[in-house]
Amino acid sequence: MNLRSFKKVIRNTIMVDIEYRFNYYMLILSTILTLIMEWAVFEHVFEGRQNVGGLPASHAFAFVLFGMIIRTVQVLWGKASQMIDEVREGTFRRYLLQPISHPLYFIAQAIGAKTNTFLAAIVICLVYKFAFDSPATFLSIDGLGPTFISFTLSCLLLWMIYLCMVYASFYLEESQFLLLTLNISIGVFSGTVLPLSWLPDWLKIFLSYTPLPLLGDWPLRTALGLMPSAEFFHSLQLATLWTAILAGLMAILYRRGLKRYEAFGG
Amino acid sequence: MLSIEAKELGRHFKIRDRGESLGAAVQSFLSPKWKIKDAVSDVSFGIQQGEIVGLVGANGAGKTTLLKMIAGLLHPTHGSVSSLGFTPHQRDKAYLKQIGMVMGQKSQMWVDIPAWDTFMLLADIYDLDPAKARARVEKLAKQFRVFDQLGVQVRRLSLGERMKMEIIAAVLHEPKILILDEPTIGLDVLAKDVIRNFVLEYNKEEETSIILSSHDMEDISELCDKLIVINKGKLVYNGDLESFSKDKNLKQWIQSIISEE
């Protein structure tokens, strides 16, 4: 798949997104409403206390905001679910007739689908940074580069996990349950809803052997300035390793899956 | 020279053997039983470059399964097929750039945006020169009389208009093999005429091998040089259309097979 077609898939996906304005307005409205509700919950949790579980009140809301933005930009449950249905119904064949790399095609669609959300997220972050009482370390100039790197890699890792689940449907026919399990896991164990530091030690050790902390905790604490450099670079190495593992798994599932792909019927 | 050659080509599917009721569904869940269906069995034929070949058979005869193996969408379970010197199911990008396929109801268009945008994406995917691709789209759209619909969302087009856009998408990159799986299904007489005229002209200009699967015997009689008849996965007839038309007994027999459900 060449760069021109990669960019055009992104462009066409953005066009599909802005074709349905009501969807887009609802996304922004629901993001703002969720933000308000989470702020109300944390206000109550922090009432009369300077910090909870090592997290000061001033960081708590930045945590909530950026955690929600990461989740909103990363999560592609709808697209992955649609693609699993395409495998089951046989319409997946349209990707097989063209000289493209399906993983790259999906990632281009993911970037396109999330571009408008990402732009809205940048606006919200900037408004929060300069108009409200945000911590000085939130999206600081020094931290912008590492935040961008960790955020980009976390999105890529999650999209690759989604693709593995799509290709699992070549074998399982129906793999929506995998998506559901993943969504629940991300919510609880990636660190975007609750800080991972609040979890018991045994669970933290278990999660360190999975890519889940890299999906949320890594970019989140980097954006808040709570991640030391040594830990950032260690996480970067882990993210690179997991990218290689997932790329290999994807390739195996895809190539072998295509041999089994029946697309039975007309 | 043969552009497509199949030798004892076959494909079977493993499907679940279950009854119709909720009880049968639960039983199948707890203790699944499987059966093997031979969709295509020991089919051998050859297609010369530039031929238009009709593929006919009753519903469920194995026509689409055979076409999918030629397109590389399915791996055969036995036998072999070679197309333009490639093994289709290896899905070499050089091979995929030389084939085009239209599959009736299954779309390769992006339905939420105008057809023009899908065509420009396909032009990039197939590495076409942008200016030449634009000119080709305009020429084909005028030929199909859908030029004014290029800027309309695909999902808002009529069935006939959508099918024409699908054909444009399939031939944009000037494939050497074009597979048309029931392209006139559900279309009115005028739309069918436009598509038939296009297929004849396109074959004449580009010398593309065309495989046309259709239940409409008018499609076959007006377009095809050669006929392949499949019944219950097996090859029943493989020869030229003229001989088929002259042999009344053969014609009756095959028509009875096709109409058998």
Interface residues (C-beta under 8 A of the other chain):
Chain A: M1 N2 R4 S5 K8 V9 N12 M15 V16 E19 Y20 G90 T91 R93 R94 L96 L97 Q98 P99 I100 L258 K259 Y261 E262 A263 F264 G265 G266
Chain B: F13 I15 A39 T64 K68 A71 G72 L73 L74 H75 H89 R91 K93 L96 K97 I99 M101 M103 G104 K106 S107 Q108 W110 D112 I113 D117 T118 M120 L121 L122 D124 I125 Y126 D127 Q153 D181 E182
